[in-house]
């Protein structure tokens, strides 16, 4: 878990521009503040898939959209995962946006880099446990995988109690720096 400076700059829209020593110091300060405010939490659950390839066994949950169906083609199980940086990061960014907007924008970009790093680490952990037979992460809101399915993640992972994450009427989550995703597990290849 880390905040990658190059990724943070990419989220800020930088494309090779030179930064002043002062800007670099502020970027480092934003990363330090973000790390200090973060209360990283993760949750995961593994489910078998029904023969249709998009229904989680024993849950009554069916993933909607053709993109998730294509993503899970050849998989016989999935992990439903979530990770969050906690409300402290949301509060930090809001405070900085009032007091020092440039630093607030840098902290927001640092938080995006951090949550992606946390999600990557969780994906790598799952891939290692499954012998590398996993797909990449696929989240609600990608292609035609509807945001409304966030409600299923909330229930399946008990995210309110376990992670302190809540969902609004618009299906967006609080804390804002929260990621949910599906990671498919491919069936073992038959020996030829």
N, C-alpha and C positions, 0 to 999 in steps of 0.2 A: 504494500500500500504506500503510494507516494504521490506527490504532486510533480508532474513532469513540466519543466519550464517551457519546452518546445510546444507541448500540447496546450498549455495555458496561453501561450502567445498565439497559437492557431485559433483558439476559441475567442481571443480578443481581436482577431482579424489581421494579425501581423503576417506579412509575407516577405520576410527578409529585410525589413527596414532595420536600421541601426537604432538601438536604444541608448539613451544617455545613462551614465552611471547612476544618476538620481532615479530614473525610471526603473532600472534594474534593482536598485535598493528597495523601491516601493513594491515591486513585484515579489521580491523575497519577503518583505514584511507582510504582504497579503497572504502569501503561502503559510508563513508562520502563524498568523492569526487564524487562518482557516483550520490548520492542523490542531491548534489549541482548542478551538471551539467544537471540533468534530467529536461526536459520540457514535462511532461506527458500530452498526449492528447488521447482521445478516440472518437470513432464514432460507431453508431449502426443504423440499419434500420431493421424493421420487414416486412416480406413479407409472403403472403399466398402461399401455394404450389398447383400446378395443380394436378389433379388426378394421374399423373405418379409418384408423390412423389419426384421429383428432379428438376422440373421447377418452377422458381419463377414467380408468377402471375404478369402480366403487365410489365415484364422486358425483355423478350426474352432470359433470362439466364437459361441454363440447366446445372446442375452439372453433371460432367462426372465421371465415375468410379463406379464399383460395391460396393466399401466400403462405399462411401457416401450414396448410395441408401440404404444399410443395416442400416447405422447409422440413417437415417431419417425415417425408417420404422415406421409407426404408427403416424407420425407427420403430422399436417395440416398447419403448419407455420414454418418459420425459422427467426432467427436473423442473419444478416451478420454483423460481428463486426470487428473492428480494434483498435489497441492501439499501441502507440509508445512512446519512451523515448526522441525522438528528436535528432538533429544533435550534440548537445553539448556533449552527451555521446560518440558518435562516435569520435568526436575530442579529448575528454579526453583520451579515450583508445589509440588512435593513438599516442598522445603526450607521454603518459606514456610508451608505448611500445618502443619508442625511448630513453627516459630518464631513465627509471627504469623498464625493462621488467617484473620483478617479480611482481611489483605493478600493471603494466598494465594487466597482466594475472588475477590478483585478481580483478581488476576493471571490466574486461570483465565478469568474473563469477558473480560478484555482480550485474552487469547490467542484466544478464540472470535471476537471482533470482528476481530482481525488475520487469522486464517486465512480468514474470510469475505471480507475485503477482498482478500486475495491471490487467492482463487478468482474473485472478481468481476473483478479486473484481467485474469486469464487468460481468462475468458469474453469480456470486452470485446475483448481482443487478437484472439481467434479470430473474433468477430463482425465486427470491422473487416476482417480478412483475407478473410472470406467475403462481404463486401458486405452485411452485416446479415441474411443468410439463415439465421441459426442459431436454435435453440431455447434455452430457458433450461437450466441445469444440472439433471441428474437423477441422483441418487446411489443406490447400493445401500442398501437399507433403506427407501427411499421406497415406500409402498404395498406391492405384492407383488413388487418387484424385490429378489431375495434377497441377503442379506449374503454368501452363499457365492460370489457372483460376484466378490467382492474378489480371489479367487485369480486370476481372469482378468486383472484390472487389474495385479496384481503381475507376471504373466508378460509381458503385452503391453507394459508400460512398463519392465520390468526395474527395478522400484522398489527392490529391495534394494541393487543396485549403484549406480543413478543417484541415488536419493534417501535412502538409508539407512533405508528403511521396511520393516518386517517385519510379518507377519500371524500371529496366534495361532490356536489350534485353534477358538476361538470366532468367527473371521473378523474380529476387531477388530484395528486396526492400532496399531503402535508406531513412531514417536511418536504420542501420542494426538491431537495437533492436526494431523491429516492428513485431507485431503478427496480423494475420488475422485469422478468424475462422467462422464457421457456428455453430449455436446452434439451435437445433430443438425444436419445441414446440409440445408436444403430444396433441392429441385431448382429450376432456373431456371424461372420462369413462361413459359409459351408466349405468344408475342405473339398478340393477338386481332385 
